[in-house]
Every structure is written in C-alpha cells, then in structure tokens.
Amino acid sequence: MITNNGIINTAFLSTYPPRECGLATFTEDLINEIDKIGTVQSSVIAVHNGEVYDDPQVKYKISQHQRADYFRAALWINTHMDLLVIEHEYGIFGGKCGDYILDLARNLQIPFIITTHTVLQNPSRQQRMVLKTLGKLSIGVVAMAENSIPILAKVYGIEPDKVTVIPHGVPCLPVKPREQLKFEHNLTGQHVISSFGLLSPAKGLEYGIRAVAQVVPNNHNLVYLILGKTHPSVKKAMGESYRQNLMDLAESLGVQDNVRFIDKYLTKEEVMTYLNLSDIYMTPYLSKEQAVSGTLAYAVGCGRVIVSTPYQYAREMLGDGRGMLTEFSDVDSLASCVNYILENPRHKKHMEMKTLKLGQTMTWANVAGRYAQLFINVAKPSPRTVVQVR
C-alpha cells in the first residue's frame, strides 16, 4: 500500500522500551535503522503492562490483557496505516497462548506481516492454532533462520513461498581491542566466558557453572560472567531464588571467585563491550526448539567463539565450523568444548574469523534494508491514495 508520496506507513506491533524485553529492544533497533532508508515511515503500537512511553514513535498502545483493546487497535490501524508488522511471541499478547492477537488480525483491512520469534516443533494445540491462523491471514511471514521454513510448513501449514528469511540484526558499534577492554574491567590475563540475557531456568546456566568448575583446576585464570537481570515473569513467580541457587552452586563447587554475576539490564553498549572482551560466549539452553536467540546473534556479530547446546538457531548459526555444539544438559560435553578452545588458540582464532564473516552480514543496517525491500514487494496501491487528474 504505497501512498502517493511513495512512503509506506508501517506500524510495528510489539513490546517497546522502557519495557525490559528482548522483543522491545529488537523492535527499537529495527525501526531506528528502517527510518534511515526513506521508503518506510515507522510507527509503534506498544503492547504494555503499565509502561509509560515518551518516544514519539509510539503512536498507539494496547493493554496486554484487555481484550477490547485489540479490537480498537484494529480500527485505528485500518484508518492510519498501510502495512502492519506483528512481532509474534506467544507471551506478549493476552489470552490463552496470546490468542487475543487474533481478534486484531481478523479485523484488519490492511495487509500484515508476522515476524516469528518462536517457532515450536511441538506446540500445544492452542499454540499451533494461533500461529497457523496468523500465517493464513497474513500477507507474508518472516523467519530468522532457514530451518524454520520446513517447521512452519509442516506444523503450521504456512506455505514456504510465503516465508522470507531475514536474520536477527546485530548492532554495529565502535569497539576497543579485547585486551584493552579486559584491562579496563580488571580482567587482564583472564580467559573470559560470558552468558547474557534475562535469567530464567530455561537458560541452563547451572550446567555452565558446573562445566566451569571442571575447567578451573587447570585454568585458574578463568572467569565466567553471567550478565543480566532475572526475567520479570520468573522474578514474579520465584523471586530471586534461581539466581541465588546459581550463586550457591558456584560456592559449593569452590568457583565463587571464578563466576561473577552482573545483576542489571544491560544497555546495548554494555552488551557489546562484554561480548567483545569475552573469549568464549556460552548458551547452555535447555530447549531444543529455540528458533532464534538475540543473545547468540549478538555474539555472532562480535565474532566470538560460541559454545552452545544444539537448539535450532544454534545449529544454523554455528554450522560450517563457526563454533562448537555440545549435548543438552551435559556438563562433561560443555567442559570438553571449553577445554578444547583454551588449548587450541589457533583454531579459536580461525573460528572467530568465520563467525565474524557471518556476523558482518547481520548488521541492523543490512537487516533493515531487507525488511524495507520486503515491504515494497508486498505493498499494493492504497485505497486512500488520492490520484490527481491533470
């Protein structure tokens, strides 16, 4: 729906800062780059739980658990926008498995695209219904990895020719050399492993700590940085018990001085700094189905050596020798990979170069360009366009 000035008025339906959520950061980064291109005018429809917004790009708000808001939002979108992008994650929308979003989708009179942040191989019946319905109603679907395409087809009935693969974006920020960053953070001479993101039991960080405990006897200069706040939903349900259990585990294993917790929601600049001073990035996640990981994408963007369990996204990102895959819930496997990297610095350097080569294709500028081209490809003449007869 290209208007007569050639600009596609596009709304992104998502969480948005100041909400502390990976999806919120993703959307902010994406639209900041898209707006530099000139063919798309971006707006945000923020799904909120009481957050207050001072960003002028937030043009409309939906209270997550107020079903009527989804109907009202569709009416607003129909009269103000040419195209809608739904950043889909089951947990950010109200209803059972986020099914309130279907009230909005079924009442849209403009085309919409869905970006799939979670693609489950074994969804519940309700999860399958929600994503299958969105896929059927949408004009296009964005997946962030090639291996999501057959799952979307087989499990959700979404035709492969409707799917466009656009990778998760990564920041492109100026960084200092690794050794200088280590010096500035009192880590000179240390082998640094890091994991970051909102803490939850699904991260499997206890396996990372146990693996570090196996490696430390022969590598006393090893530091494992666990970076990030506890996930809000985990904190609401469990308080800080998961974090405390991790800290207690490190102490019981005698590696409390080797495992350091940075308990804060990191800025992009802080994330990139910690990644760039790291020697190894580790994601010991427990779920085989994780279709995308923003934290792993960032590590790829920095060209770090990555040790990860073989969930969907990791298998794709770490293919062709770009990192090392371990077994799920397997301390010995994690420790073996870490030991190999520390003992083979030349191979480590080779892996870093291969990873960085991929990461350079995933900058937000490149990713935004691909989204903008997709919007142009799916856009149609707007019924609101005024044709001037001369």
DRENDO-1510 file (C-alpha; in Angstrom, 1 decimal, always signed):
<recs>
REC; n; res; u; v; w
REC; 1; MET; +0.0; +0.0; +0.0 .
REC; 2; ILE; +2.3; +2.7; -1.2 .
REC; 3; THR; +0.9; +6.1; -0.7 .
REC; 4; ASN; +1.1; +8.9; -3.3 .
REC; 5; ASN; +4.3; +10.2; -1.8 .
REC; 6; GLY; +6.0; +6.8; -2.2 .
REC; 7; ILE; +6.3; +6.2; +1.6 .
REC; 8; ILE; +4.8; +3.1; +3.2 .
REC; 9; ASN; +3.3; +3.9; +6.5 .
REC; 10; THR; +4.2; +0.9; +8.6 .
REC; 11; ALA; +3.2; +0.1; +12.1 .
REC; 12; PHE; +5.2; -2.4; +14.3 .
REC; 13; LEU; +3.1; -4.2; +16.9 .
REC; 14; SER; +5.4; -5.3; +19.7 .
REC; 15; THR; +6.6; -4.6; +23.2 .
REC; 16; TYR; +8.8; -1.5; +23.3 .
REC; 17; PRO; +11.2; +0.2; +25.7 .
REC; 18; PRO; +11.2; +1.1; +28.5 .
REC; 19; ARG; +9.8; -2.5; +28.9 .
REC; 20; GLU; +12.8; -4.7; +29.6 .
REC; 21; CYS; +12.3; -7.4; +27.0 .
REC; 22; GLY; +14.4; -8.7; +24.1 .
REC; 23; LEU; +11.5; -8.1; +21.7 .
REC; 24; ALA; +11.2; -4.5; +22.7 .
REC; 25; THR; +14.9; -3.9; +22.0 .
REC; 26; PHE; +14.6; -5.8; +18.7 .
REC; 27; THR; +11.8; -3.6; +17.5 .
REC; 28; GLU; +13.6; -0.4; +18.6 .
REC; 29; ASP; +16.8; -1.3; +16.8 .
REC; 30; LEU; +14.9; -2.4; +13.7 .
REC; 31; ILE; +12.8; +0.8; +13.2 .
REC; 32; ASN; +15.7; +3.1; +14.0 .
REC; 33; GLU; +17.5; +1.6; +11.0 .
REC; 34; ILE; +14.5; +1.3; +8.8 .
REC; 35; ASP; +13.7; +5.0; +9.2 .
REC; 36; LYS; +17.1; +5.9; +7.8 .
REC; 37; ILE; +16.2; +4.3; +4.5 .
REC; 38; GLY; +13.5; +6.7; +3.5 .
REC; 39; THR; +10.9; +4.4; +1.9 .
REC; 40; VAL; +9.2; +3.5; +5.1 .
REC; 41; GLN; +7.6; +5.7; +7.8 .
REC; 42; SER; +7.6; +3.6; +11.0 .
REC; 43; SER; +5.3; +3.8; +14.0 .
REC; 44; VAL; +5.0; +1.6; +17.1 .
REC; 45; ILE; +1.9; +0.1; +18.6 .
REC; 46; ALA; +3.2; -0.9; +22.0 .
REC; 47; VAL; +1.8; -3.8; +23.9 .
REC; 48; HIS; +2.1; -2.7; +27.5 .
REC; 49; ASN; +1.7; -3.7; +31.1 .
REC; 50; GLY; +1.6; -0.2; +32.5 .
REC; 51; GLU; +4.8; +1.2; +31.0 .
REC; 52; VAL; +4.9; +4.9; +30.2 .
REC; 53; TYR; +6.3; +5.9; +26.8 .
REC; 54; ASP; +8.0; +9.2; +25.9 .
REC; 55; ASP; +9.1; +8.1; +22.4 .
REC; 56; PRO; +7.1; +9.9; +19.7 .
REC; 57; GLN; +7.2; +6.8; +17.5 .
REC; 58; VAL; +4.7; +5.1; +19.9 .
REC; 59; LYS; +1.5; +6.1; +18.2 .
REC; 60; TYR; -0.9; +3.7; +19.9 .
REC; 61; LYS; -1.0; +1.4; +22.9 .
REC; 62; ILE; -2.6; -1.9; +23.7 .
REC; 63; SER; -3.0; -3.1; +27.3 .
REC; 64; GLN; -1.8; -6.7; +27.0 .
REC; 65; HIS; -4.6; -8.3; +29.0 .
REC; 66; GLN; -7.5; -6.1; +27.9 .
REC; 67; ARG; -9.2; -8.0; +25.0 .
REC; 68; ALA; -11.3; -5.0; +23.8 .
REC; 69; ASP; -8.0; -3.1; +23.2 .
REC; 70; TYR; -7.2; -5.5; +20.3 .
REC; 71; PHE; -10.5; -4.7; +18.5 .
REC; 72; ARG; -10.0; -1.0; +19.0 .
REC; 73; ALA; -6.4; -1.2; +17.7 .
REC; 74; ALA; -7.6; -2.9; +14.5 .
REC; 75; LEU; -9.9; +0.0; +13.8 .
REC; 76; TRP; -7.1; +2.6; +14.4 .
REC; 77; ILE; -4.7; +0.7; +12.3 .
REC; 78; ASN; -7.2; +0.4; +9.4 .
REC; 79; THR; -7.5; +4.2; +9.2 .
REC; 80; HIS; -3.9; +5.2; +9.9 .
REC; 81; MET; -1.6; +2.6; +8.4 .
REC; 82; ASP; -0.7; +1.0; +5.1 .
REC; 83; LEU; +1.0; -2.1; +6.5 .
REC; 84; LEU; +1.3; -3.8; +9.9 .
REC; 85; VAL; +4.2; -5.9; +11.2 .
REC; 86; ILE; +3.3; -8.2; +14.1 .
REC; 87; GLU; +6.3; -9.2; +16.1 .
REC; 88; HIS; +5.0; -12.5; +17.3 .
REC; 89; GLU; +5.9; -14.1; +20.6 .
REC; 90; TYR; +3.1; -16.0; +22.4 .
REC; 91; GLY; +3.9; -14.4; +25.8 .
REC; 92; ILE; +3.5; -10.8; +24.9 .
REC; 93; PHE; -0.2; -10.9; +24.0 .
REC; 94; GLY; -3.2; -11.5; +26.2 .
REC; 95; GLY; -5.4; -14.6; +26.3 .
REC; 96; LYS; -4.6; -18.3; +26.1 .
REC; 97; CYS; -1.2; -18.6; +24.3 .
REC; 98; GLY; -1.6; -15.0; +23.2 .
REC; 99; ASP; -4.8; -15.6; +21.2 .
REC; 100; TYR; -6.2; -12.1; +21.7 .
REC; 101; ILE; -3.9; -11.1; +18.8 .
REC; 102; LEU; -6.3; -13.0; +16.5 .
REC; 103; ASP; -9.1; -10.5; +17.4 .
REC; 104; LEU; -6.9; -7.8; +15.9 .
REC; 105; ALA; -5.8; -9.8; +12.9 .
REC; 106; ARG; -9.3; -10.9; +11.9 .
REC; 107; ASN; -10.5; -7.3; +11.9 .
REC; 108; LEU; -7.7; -5.8; +9.8 .
REC; 109; GLN; -8.5; -4.3; +6.4 .
REC; 110; ILE; -4.8; -3.7; +5.5 .
REC; 111; PRO; -2.2; -6.3; +4.8 .
REC; 112; PHE; +0.1; -7.5; +7.7 .
REC; 113; ILE; +3.3; -9.5; +8.1 .
REC; 114; ILE; +4.3; -11.6; +11.0 .
REC; 115; THR; +7.8; -11.9; +12.3 .
REC; 116; THR; +8.2; -15.3; +14.1 .
REC; 117; HIS; +10.3; -15.1; +17.2 .
REC; 118; THR; +9.2; -18.5; +18.4 .
REC; 119; VAL; +8.7; -21.5; +16.1 .
REC; 120; LEU; +7.9; -24.6; +18.1 .
REC; 121; GLN; +8.3; -28.0; +16.6 .
REC; 122; ASN; +5.9; -29.5; +19.2 .
REC; 123; PRO; +3.4; -26.7; +20.0 .
REC; 124; SER; +0.3; -27.2; +22.1 .
REC; 125; ARG; -3.0; -27.3; +20.1 .
REC; 126; GLN; -3.7; -23.7; +21.0 .
REC; 127; GLN; -0.2; -22.5; +20.1 .
REC; 128; ARG; -0.5; -24.2; +16.8 .
REC; 129; MET; -3.9; -22.7; +16.1 .
REC; 130; VAL; -2.7; -19.2; +16.9 .
REC; 131; LEU; +0.3; -19.2; +14.7 .
REC; 132; LYS; -1.4; -21.1; +11.9 .
REC; 133; THR; -4.2; -18.6; +11.8 .
REC; 134; LEU; -1.9; -15.6; +11.8 .
REC; 135; GLY; +0.1; -17.3; +9.0 .
REC; 136; LYS; -3.1; -17.8; +6.9 .
REC; 137; LEU; -4.4; -14.3; +7.4 .
REC; 138; SER; -1.0; -12.6; +6.8 .
REC; 139; ILE; +0.4; -11.5; +3.5 .
REC; 140; GLY; +3.9; -12.7; +4.5 .
REC; 141; VAL; +5.9; -14.3; +7.2 .
REC; 142; VAL; +9.5; -13.5; +8.3 .
REC; 143; ALA; +11.6; -16.3; +9.8 .
REC; 144; MET; +15.0; -15.6; +11.2 .
REC; 145; ALA; +16.6; -18.9; +10.3 .
REC; 146; GLU; +16.3; -21.2; +7.2 .
REC; 147; ASN; +15.5; -24.2; +9.4 .
REC; 148; SER; +12.2; -22.6; +10.5 .
REC; 149; ILE; +10.8; -22.9; +7.0 .
REC; 150; PRO; +10.0; -26.6; +7.0 .
REC; 151; ILE; +8.6; -26.4; +10.5 .
REC; 152; LEU; +6.3; -23.5; +9.5 .
REC; 153; ALA; +5.1; -25.6; +6.6 .
REC; 154; LYS; +4.7; -29.0; +8.2 .
REC; 155; VAL; +3.4; -27.9; +11.7 .
REC; 156; TYR; +1.6; -24.7; +10.9 .
REC; 157; GLY; +0.5; -25.1; +7.3 .
REC; 158; ILE; +2.3; -21.9; +6.1 .
REC; 159; GLU; +3.4; -22.2; +2.5 .
REC; 160; PRO; +7.2; -21.9; +2.1 .
REC; 161; ASP; +6.8; -19.3; -0.7 .
REC; 162; LYS; +5.1; -17.0; +1.8 .
REC; 163; VAL; +8.2; -17.1; +4.1 .
REC; 164; THR; +11.1; -14.7; +3.8 .
REC; 165; VAL; +14.2; -15.4; +5.9 .
REC; 166; ILE; +15.8; -12.3; +7.4 .
REC; 167; PRO; +18.3; -12.8; +10.2 .
REC; 168; HIS; +18.2; -11.3; +13.6 .
REC; 169; GLY; +20.0; -8.0; +13.5 .
REC; 170; VAL; +23.1; -7.1; +15.5 .
REC; 171; PRO; +24.5; -3.7; +16.5 .
REC; 172; CYS; +27.5; -2.2; +14.7 .
REC; 173; LEU; +29.2; -0.1; +17.3 .
REC; 174; PRO; +32.8; +1.0; +17.5 .
REC; 175; VAL; +34.7; -1.2; +19.9 .
REC; 176; LYS; +38.1; -1.2; +21.6 .
REC; 177; PRO; +40.6; -4.2; +21.2 .
REC; 178; ARG; +39.8; -7.1; +23.5 .
REC; 179; GLU; +42.9; -6.8; +25.7 .
REC; 180; GLN; +42.2; -3.1; +26.3 .
REC; 181; LEU; +38.7; -3.9; +27.3 .
REC; 182; LYS; +39.9; -6.6; +29.7 .
REC; 183; PHE; +42.4; -4.1; +31.2 .
REC; 184; GLU; +39.6; -1.6; +31.8 .
REC; 185; HIS; +37.4; -4.2; +33.5 .
REC; 186; ASN; +40.2; -5.6; +35.7 .
REC; 187; LEU; +40.3; -8.9; +33.7 .
REC; 188; THR; +43.9; -8.7; +32.3 .
REC; 189; GLY; +45.3; -12.2; +31.8 .
REC; 190; GLN; +41.9; -13.9; +32.3 .
REC; 191; HIS; +40.2; -16.3; +30.0 .
REC; 192; VAL; +36.6; -14.8; +29.9 .
REC; 193; ILE; +33.5; -16.8; +29.2 .
REC; 194; SER; +30.2; -15.0; +29.2 .
REC; 195; SER; +26.4; -15.6; +29.0 .
REC; 196; PHE; +23.9; -12.8; +29.0 .
REC; 197; GLY; +20.2; -12.2; +28.9 .
REC; 198; LEU; +17.3; -12.2; +31.3 .
REC; 199; LEU; +17.9; -15.1; +33.8 .
REC; 200; SER; +15.5; -18.0; +33.9 .
REC; 201; PRO; +15.8; -21.7; +34.5 .
REC; 202; ALA; +15.5; -22.4; +30.7 .
REC; 203; LYS; +18.9; -20.8; +30.2 .
REC; 204; GLY; +20.6; -23.9; +31.8 .
REC; 205; LEU; +23.2; -21.7; +33.5 .
REC; 206; GLU; +23.8; -24.3; +36.2 .
REC; 207; TYR; +25.3; -26.5; +33.6 .
REC; 208; GLY; +27.6; -23.7; +32.6 .
REC; 209; ILE; +28.7; -23.2; +36.2 .
REC; 210; ARG; +29.4; -26.9; +36.6 .
REC; 211; ALA; +31.4; -27.0; +33.4 .
REC; 212; VAL; +33.5; -24.1; +34.6 .
REC; 213; ALA; +34.2; -26.0; +37.8 .
REC; 214; GLN; +35.6; -28.8; +35.7 .
REC; 215; VAL; +37.8; -26.5; +33.7 .
REC; 216; VAL; +39.1; -24.3; +36.5 .
REC; 217; PRO; +41.6; -26.7; +38.1 .
REC; 218; ASN; +43.8; -26.5; +35.0 .
REC; 219; ASN; +42.8; -22.9; +34.2 .
REC; 220; HIS; +42.8; -20.8; +37.4 .
REC; 221; ASN; +42.6; -17.6; +35.4 .
REC; 222; LEU; +39.2; -18.4; +34.1 .
REC; 223; VAL; +36.2; -16.1; +34.7 .
REC; 224; TYR; +32.6; -16.8; +33.8 .
REC; 225; LEU; +30.4; -13.7; +33.6 .
REC; 226; ILE; +26.7; -14.2; +34.0 .
REC; 227; LEU; +25.2; -11.0; +32.8 .
REC; 228; GLY; +21.6; -9.8; +33.2 .
REC; 229; LYS; +18.6; -9.3; +35.5 .
REC; 230; THR; +16.2; -12.1; +36.4 .
REC; 231; HIS; +13.4; -12.4; +33.9 .
REC; 232; PRO; +10.4; -10.4; +35.2 .
REC; 233; SER; +8.0; -13.4; +35.0 .
REC; 234; VAL; +10.5; -15.6; +36.8 .
REC; 235; LYS; +11.0; -12.9; +39.5 .
REC; 236; LYS; +7.3; -12.6; +39.9 .
REC; 237; ALA; +6.8; -16.3; +40.4 .
REC; 238; MET; +10.0; -17.3; +42.2 .
REC; 239; GLY; +11.7; -14.1; +43.4 .
REC; 240; GLU; +15.4; -14.3; +43.1 .
REC; 241; SER; +15.6; -18.0; +44.1 .
REC; 242; TYR; +17.0; -19.1; +40.7 .
REC; 243; ARG; +19.9; -16.6; +40.9 .
REC; 244; GLN; +20.5; -17.5; +44.5 .
REC; 245; ASN; +20.6; -21.2; +43.6 .
REC; 246; LEU; +23.2; -20.4; +40.9 .
REC; 247; MET; +25.3; -18.4; +43.4 .
REC; 248; ASP; +25.1; -21.2; +46.0 .
REC; 249; LEU; +26.1; -23.7; +43.4 .
REC; 250; ALA; +29.2; -21.8; +42.4 .
REC; 251; GLU; +30.2; -21.6; +46.1 .
REC; 252; SER; +29.5; -25.3; +46.7 .
REC; 253; LEU; +31.8; -26.1; +43.8 .
REC; 254; GLY; +34.5; -23.8; +45.0 .
REC; 255; VAL; +34.4; -21.5; +42.0 .
REC; 256; GLN; +32.6; -18.5; +43.6 .
REC; 257; ASP; +35.7; -16.4; +42.7 .
REC; 258; ASN; +35.5; -17.6; +39.0 .
REC; 259; VAL; +31.8; -16.9; +38.5 .
REC; 260; ARG; +30.7; -13.3; +38.6 .
REC; 261; PHE; +27.1; -12.1; +38.4 .
REC; 262; ILE; +26.3; -8.7; +36.8 .
REC; 263; ASP; +22.7; -8.1; +38.0 .
REC; 264; LYS; +21.4; -5.4; +35.7 .
REC; 265; TYR; +19.5; -4.9; +32.5 .
REC; 266; LEU; +22.4; -4.1; +30.1 .
REC; 267; THR; +22.4; -1.3; +27.6 .
REC; 268; LYS; +23.4; -2.3; +24.0 .
REC; 269; GLU; +26.7; -0.6; +24.6 .
REC; 270; GLU; +27.4; -2.7; +27.7 .
REC; 271; VAL; +26.4; -5.9; +26.0 .
REC; 272; MET; +28.7; -5.2; +23.1 .
REC; 273; THR; +31.5; -4.3; +25.5 .
REC; 274; TYR; +31.2; -7.5; +27.5 .
REC; 275; LEU; +30.9; -9.6; +24.4 .
REC; 276; ASN; +34.0; -8.0; +22.8 .
REC; 277; LEU; +36.1; -8.7; +25.9 .
REC; 278; SER; +35.0; -12.3; +26.0 .
REC; 279; ASP; +37.0; -15.2; +24.7 .
REC; 280; ILE; +34.0; -17.6; +24.6 .
REC; 281; TYR; +30.3; -17.0; +24.6 .
REC; 282; MET; +28.2; -19.8; +26.0 .
REC; 283; THR; +24.5; -20.7; +25.7 .
REC; 284; PRO; +23.7; -23.9; +27.6 .
REC; 285; TYR; +20.0; -23.6; +26.9 .
REC; 286; LEU; +17.7; -26.5; +27.7 .
REC; 287; SER; +15.1; -26.3; +24.9 .
REC; 288; LYS; +15.7; -27.9; +21.6 .
REC; 289; GLU; +13.1; -25.7; +19.9 .
REC; 290; GLN; +14.5; -22.2; +20.3 .
REC; 291; ALA; +14.1; -20.7; +16.8 .
REC; 292; VAL; +16.1; -17.6; +17.5 .
REC; 293; SER; +18.3; -16.2; +20.2 .
REC; 294; GLY; +19.1; -12.5; +20.2 .
REC; 295; THR; +22.0; -13.0; +22.6 .
REC; 296; LEU; +23.6; -15.6; +20.3 .
REC; 297; ALA; +23.0; -13.3; +17.3 .
REC; 298; TYR; +24.9; -10.5; +19.1 .
REC; 299; ALA; +27.8; -12.9; +19.9 .
REC; 300; VAL; +28.0; -13.9; +16.2 .
REC; 301; GLY; +28.0; -10.2; +15.3 .
REC; 302; CYS; +31.0; -9.7; +17.5 .
REC; 303; GLY; +32.8; -12.7; +16.0 .
REC; 304; ARG; +33.1; -14.6; +19.3 .
REC; 305; VAL; +33.7; -18.3; +19.6 .
REC; 306; ILE; +30.4; -19.8; +20.8 .
REC; 307; VAL; +29.8; -22.9; +22.7 .
REC; 308; SER; +26.2; -23.9; +22.7 .
REC; 309; THR; +23.7; -26.7; +23.1 .
REC; 310; PRO; +22.2; -27.6; +19.7 .
REC; 311; TYR; +18.9; -25.8; +19.7 .
REC; 312; GLN; +17.5; -24.9; +16.3 .
REC; 313; TYR; +19.1; -21.5; +16.0 .
REC; 314; ALA; +22.5; -22.5; +17.3 .
REC; 315; ARG; +22.7; -25.4; +14.8 .
REC; 316; GLU; +22.2; -22.9; +11.9 .
REC; 317; MET; +24.4; -20.1; +13.2 .
REC; 318; LEU; +27.3; -22.4; +14.3 .
REC; 319; GLY; +27.4; -24.5; +11.1 .
REC; 320; ASP; +30.5; -24.7; +8.9 .
REC; 321; GLY; +32.9; -24.6; +11.9 .
REC; 322; ARG; +31.7; -21.3; +13.4 .
REC; 323; GLY; +31.5; -22.6; +16.9 .
REC; 324; MET; +31.1; -25.8; +18.9 .
REC; 325; LEU; +27.9; -27.6; +19.8 .
REC; 326; THR; +27.5; -29.7; +22.9 .
REC; 327; GLU; +25.0; -32.2; +24.2 .
REC; 328; PHE; +21.9; -30.9; +26.1 .
REC; 329; SER; +22.1; -30.9; +29.9 .
REC; 330; ASP; +25.7; -32.4; +29.7 .
REC; 331; VAL; +28.3; -30.8; +31.9 .
REC; 332; ASP; +31.1; -33.0; +30.5 .
REC; 333; SER; +30.3; -32.0; +26.9 .
REC; 334; LEU; +30.4; -28.3; +27.8 .
REC; 335; ALA; +33.6; -28.6; +29.7 .
REC; 336; SER; +35.2; -30.6; +26.9 .
REC; 337; CYS; +34.4; -27.8; +24.4 .
REC; 338; VAL; +35.7; -25.1; +26.6 .
REC; 339; ASN; +38.9; -27.0; +27.3 .
REC; 340; TYR; +39.4; -27.6; +23.6 .
REC; 341; ILE; +39.1; -23.9; +22.8 .
REC; 342; LEU; +41.5; -22.8; +25.6 .
REC; 343; GLU; +44.1; -25.4; +24.4 .
REC; 344; ASN; +43.9; -24.6; +20.7 .
REC; 345; PRO; +44.3; -20.8; +20.3 .
REC; 346; ARG; +45.0; -21.1; +16.6 .
REC; 347; HIS; +41.7; -22.9; +15.9 .
REC; 348; LYS; +40.0; -20.4; +18.2 .
REC; 349; LYS; +41.2; -17.6; +16.0 .
REC; 350; HIS; +40.0; -19.4; +12.9 .
REC; 351; MET; +36.5; -19.9; +14.4 .
REC; 352; GLU; +36.4; -16.2; +15.3 .
REC; 353; MET; +37.2; -15.1; +11.8 .
REC; 354; LYS; +34.5; -17.4; +10.3 .
REC; 355; THR; +31.9; -16.3; +12.8 .
REC; 356; LEU; +32.7; -12.6; +12.2 .
REC; 357; LYS; +32.3; -13.0; +8.5 .
REC; 358; LEU; +28.7; -14.2; +9.1 .
REC; 359; GLY; +28.1; -11.5; +11.7 .
REC; 360; GLN; +29.0; -8.7; +9.3 .
REC; 361; THR; +26.0; -9.7; +7.1 .
REC; 362; MET; +23.7; -9.4; +10.1 .
REC; 363; THR; +24.2; -5.7; +11.0 .
REC; 364; TRP; +20.9; -3.8; +11.6 .
REC; 365; ALA; +21.6; -1.7; +8.6 .
REC; 366; ASN; +21.6; -4.8; +6.3 .
REC; 367; VAL; +18.7; -6.3; +8.1 .
REC; 368; ALA; +16.6; -3.2; +7.9 .
REC; 369; GLY; +17.3; -2.9; +4.1 .
REC; 370; ARG; +15.9; -6.4; +3.7 .
REC; 371; TYR; +12.8; -5.6; +5.6 .
REC; 372; ALA; +12.2; -2.4; +3.6 .
REC; 373; GLN; +12.5; -4.3; +0.4 .
REC; 374; LEU; +10.0; -6.9; +1.7 .
REC; 375; PHE; +7.6; -4.1; +2.5 .
REC; 376; ILE; +7.9; -2.7; -1.0 .
REC; 377; ASN; +7.4; -6.2; -2.5 .
REC; 378; VAL; +4.1; -6.8; -0.6 .
REC; 379; ALA; +2.7; -3.3; -0.8 .
REC; 380; LYS; -0.2; -2.5; -3.1 .
REC; 381; PRO; -1.7; +0.7; -4.1 .
REC; 382; SER; -3.6; +2.2; -1.2 .
REC; 383; PRO; -7.3; +2.7; -1.5 .
REC; 384; ARG; -6.7; +6.0; +0.3 .
REC; 385; THR; -4.3; +7.3; -2.3 .
REC; 386; VAL; -5.6; +10.5; -4.0 .
REC; 387; VAL; -5.0; +10.4; -7.7 .
REC; 388; GLN; -4.7; +13.8; -9.2 .
REC; 389; VAL; -6.1; +14.2; -12.7 .
REC; 390; ARG; -4.4; +16.8; -14.8 .
</recs>
